[in-house]
Amino acid sequence: MFARTLFDPEHDAWRAEVAAFLSAEITPHHDAWVAARKTPRAAWAQAGAAGLLARALPPAYGGAGRDFRDSAIIIEELARHRVHGLFTCLQSDIVAPFILRLGTEAQKMRLLPGIAQGEVLAALALTEPQGGSALSTMTTTARSSGDSLVLNGCKTHISNGSVADVVIVAAKSERGSIGDQPGLSLILVETERPGVHQEAIEKTGMAALDTGQITLTDCVVPRSNVLGGEGMGFVYLMSFLGVERLVLAIYAQACSERLLQDLIRDCDARHTPNGSVLDHQNPRFSLAELYSDCAVNRSFIDQCIPLVQEGRFDPKQACIAKLRTTATLKKLAALGVQLRGAGGISGETGARASQDLLDASVQSIWGGTSEILLDLIGRSMASGL
């Protein structure tokens, strides 16, 4: 939809390969996954075999050693094919980097090849019932007990939460407080351990993407399961969450472009006594405004993507990217219902338009709500002058 200079011919070939895999192996089944409220584990293994998981990992750990642009292409194609049940970037670009950068060699060899192959499903557990993803209100604890840690607490609305084999759990530590922030540790918890209870959460948006609650009751894990240093979790999260939010912004931007293309096509095909919907000035103005928003967002995101690979990425940029793209997506999804008239609320088209609106609403919540992002941007402004 927009001219881009970010990718080379090798990336274009990779995009075609990803699109072909999704069209042949995933999209024919995705509606059934939505209806069943779950994605089969076999689909993750298929994605791993096709090279769609943890592609940026070094070959020694099961990856292809590629740069972040390959990951961006996968994320964009998932959005364009309206696939959310197989949210590969959760494994590849959110969980795997924590283990790669913070893990010991033993931790990396034990987990990363399985994550890359889709044989080990992983999750990141931050959000809690009483405080969302606010780190300062976290109540999950990791109490020392000799060479072990005893975990107690509840994590909720965790992507892959009820199906994950291993979860990175953020918990209050007895060490490492920083100013008014509690010391936090990031701990690898195998979900087969005693004291771990997983359950799925029913939701209306992105229904095929597993979302779960994880309760930890006197769950004992060896101290060797800590990622990085004990009590250093807050520092690590401030570094890693920026990339997570950029990943979600890339997905939201590609969703916006797909919805905009579909809506323009449907408006052009929908006739009124005075021509198509596009022959009317008000719909044209509304679409032009959102087209402009998409164009600006696309330019901003394409500036951010290379910075990840160069290690110069600013977490504030990720907040801006996610805030803008998800706001544009919600406006587009709402307009998609309105401009289709009765077709926006009935029949197959109405079901799709209504689901797009629900799915868009999820995207302004996960990875930090829009309100949290605004607050983070606002707090950072003085230091950024």
C-alpha positions, 0 to 999 in steps of 0.5 A: 500500500505504501512505498518502502525501502526497508527490504531487499530482494531476499526479504521479498522472497522470504515474504512470499514464502511466509505468505504461501505457508500461511495461505496453505497451512494456516488460514484454511483452518483459522476460523475453526480455531476461532470457533474452538477457542484454541490453536492446536499445538501441531500448528506451532510445530508446522511453523517451526518446521517452516522456519517461522519461529525464533528466526533471529536466534543463532543456528547453534540454538535452532534459529536461522541467524537472520535480522529483525526484518525477517521477523517483521515480515512474519508479523506483517503477514500474520496480520494481513492473513488475519491470523492471531491464533498462531502468534509466532512473535510471542515465541520469537521476538518476546520470549526468546530474546530474554533467554538468549540475552540473559540466560546461561548456556545451560538454559539456552541449550535446554530451551531455545532449540525447542522454542525454535522448533515449536515443540516448547511453548513459552510465555511471559507472565507480568500482568496481575489481577490487581494491577495489570502490568504495573511493575510497582504493584506486583505482588507475586513473590519469590522467597529464598529457601536454600538453593531454591526459590518458592513462588506464590502469586497469580498472573492473569491474561497471559498469552499462551498462559494455559498451554505454555510449557515454560513461563518467564515469571516476574516476581518480587525479590528479596534483593535488588530494589531500585529507588521506589521500584521493588527488586524483581527477578525473572524466573523460568518456571516449567509448568509441570512443576507442583504448585503451578495451575494453568487455566484458559480465559474466555474472551471475545477478541482474538479468540484463537490466541490462548490467554490464560491465568497462572496461579503459583502456590508454594511452587519450588524452583531451583535458583539456577532458573533465574534469568540474569541476576536476582533482583535485576528484573526491573532493569531487564524489563525496561530494556526488553518491553520496548521491542515487545511494544514495537512488535505489537505496533508492527502487527497493528499497522499491518492490520490497519493496512489490510482493513483500509484496503478492504474497506476502500474496496467495499465502499467502491462496490457499495452503491447508493442512489448517487453513486458508490460510497466513495462518490460521497465527500464525507466518507472520502474525507474519513478514509483520507484521514485514516489513509494519512494516519496509516502513511505516517505510522508506516514511515515511523515504524519503518524507521524503528525496525532497523534500530532494533538490529543496531541496538539503538532502539528507544523504548519511548519510540515503541510506546509512540508506535503502539499508541498511534497504530492501535488508535488508528486501527480502532478508528478504522475498525469502527468506520468499517462497521459504519460505512458498510451500513447494514452490511457492517452488522449482518451476514458474513461481512458484518460478522467480519467487521464486528470481529475486526472491531473486537480484535482491534480493541484487544490490541489497544490493551495488550502490551500496555494499555493506551493510557499506560503508554501515554503516561510513560511518554509523558513522564519521559518528555522532560528527560528527552528535551 
